[in-house]
């Protein structure tokens, strides 16, 4: 690609140094790109964005201190024109939708970085939205599903933490029958065979995190 006097300024945020090194290695030879900053937490992402004012930010989702979705919301609130690409290992449709609702313009899986990252950066810089085919398939595959309510998600989190229905009822100050009803709804909405299966599906789709 021909030299560009104004390369795309990139901020990379990920709590794994090896990922940031890999991004730097990919971006380095590109004459139309320049890595201008790095961060390892959501709060660092916000501070570095203010400092560097990048054209495109690469944002991990699971980070200490503040996750990537909350950091994206904060950045987009302060800088509405910010262009953010989520870079993650998670292909779950619920996680994808949350990221897009937070203001991300693209969603790339880390196992596809070498194949997709550079053209995704150029697409997003040009104002286009994009996502990995695998991610798009996940979203399309669950587009007609009933979403879990906030209360049902709370129950699923408590199930994942190892609590029985009676314990969950006590924690939420409701009856055990109410919890049984919510668990039944959770299983039906997720297409799960039992509580353990529901947790597995919930994690895979990004409904809850372990």
N, C-alpha and C positions, 0 to 999 in steps of 0.2 A: 504494500500500500504506500502511496506517495506521502512524503512528509507533510504534516499539518502544523502550521504555526500555532494553532490553539488545540492541543490534544485534549481528549476527554479526561477530566480530572476525576480520579477514582479514590474512594475511601473504602477500605476493607475492614469489616468488624467480625471477628470470630475469636472464641476463647481458646482455640487450638493454634499455637504458633506454626505448626506444620501446614495448616490450611492457608494461613496468611502468606507463608513462604511460597506455597504452590501458586497462589494468586499472583504474587510478585513475579514469579518465574514466567507465568503465562503472559502477563501484561508487559513485562520489561521490553521484549523485542518489538512490540507494536508501536509504530511511529505515531499513530493517532491516539495513543493512550498514555496516561501517566499516573502512577500510584502516588497520591499526595498525602495519605495518612492511614494509620492503622489504629484499631481499638480492640479490646478483648471483653468488654462488658457493654450492656445497654447504656449505662450512664456515660461510659467513655465515648460511645457512638454519638451521643448528643453533644458532648463537649468538643469532640473532634470535628463534628459537622460544622459547629459554629466557628471553629478555628480555621478549617480548610475550605469551607463552602464548596464541596465537591460537586461535579456534574452528575455523577452516579455513585450511589452507595451500595456496597455488597453487605447484606445483613444476615448474620446467623440468627436462628430462632432461640435455641436453648443456650442461654448464657447465665453466668452468675450475676447477682446484683439487680439486673433488670433484663427481662427477655426481649427478643428482637421485635416482637409485635408491639409491646409497650413503647419501645424506643422509636419504632416507626411512627406510631401515633403521635408521640411527643415532637419528633422532628417535623412531621407533616403539619402539625398544628402551628409550629413556629415558622416553618418554611413550606408553604402550601405547594410550591413548584418542585419540591425535592423529588428526585427520581431514585427509587429504591428497588433493588433486586434482592429477594430473599434467596439465600444460599443455604440449603439444609439437607439433612439426611432423611427428613420426614416427608412422605408423599401423601399422608392422610388428607382426605378431602375436607374435613372440618378445619384442620390447621391451614390449609390453602385458602379457604374462604375467609377465615379470620385475617390472614395476612393481606389479602386483596382488599378486604373491608377497611383495614388499617391504613391503606394507601399505597401498598407495594404495587409496582407495575409489572413485575415478573417474578417467577418462582422456578428456581433451578435446583435440581438435586446434585449433591456433591459428587455422586458417582458418575455424573454426566458433565462435570466441569470442563474437562479437556475438550469435549466435543461441542459444548453449547455456550460456554461462558462468554467468549469474545464476541460472537455475533449477537448474543443477548444484550451485552453492554451497548453495542452499536444501535440495536433496535430501540432500546429504552431511551438512549440519548436522543434518538430521532423522534421520540414521542410515541412509539408503539408499545403495546402491552403484549407479553408473551409468557408461555410456560412450557415446561418439558412435556413431550407427548405422554409420558407415563403419568404425570401429574394431571394432565387434562383428562386422561382416561379414568382416573380415580374420581375426579369431580363429576364427570358425566355419568359414571356408574352408580352414583348415589344421589343424583339430582332430584329423584322423585321420593326420596326417603323422608319420613317425618323426623324432624330434629328433636333431640332431647331438650326438655325444659331445663331451666337453671336448677330447679329443685332435683330433677332426675340426675343431672350431672353431679350435683352435690352428693347424692346417694351413691352413685357409681364410684366417686372418689373414695367414699368411706368404705365401700365394699372392697375396693382395691387395697385399702389400708388394713384389711383383715377383719373388719367388724361384722358381727352377725346382725340380723334384722332388729333384734331387741336392743342391742347396743346403739345402733344407728337411730332408732326411735328415741332413745334417751338423750342422745347427743343433739338431736334436732327438736326435741320437746314436742313430739307427735306420737300417735299411737303406733303400735307394732303393725296393726292392720293397714294403716296408711302407708307404711314402708313396704309391706308386702305388695300393695297395689302399685306403688311406684316401681318396685323391682319387676313386676309383671309387665308394666309398660316399657321399661328399659329393655327387657329381653325381646319383646315384640318389635320395638323400633329398630333394634340392632340386629335382629334375626339371630339371636344367640340361643344356644341350647341350655345354658345354665349361667350362674353368676360368674364363674371363672372365665367362661367363654366370652361373656359380656365385657369383662375387663380387658381381655386380649383384643377384642374388636375395638373397644374404646380407645385403647392406646394406639393401635395401628392406624385408626382414622383420625387421631389427633383430638378426640373428644376430651380425654384426660391425659395427664402425664404422670409417670411413676418416678 
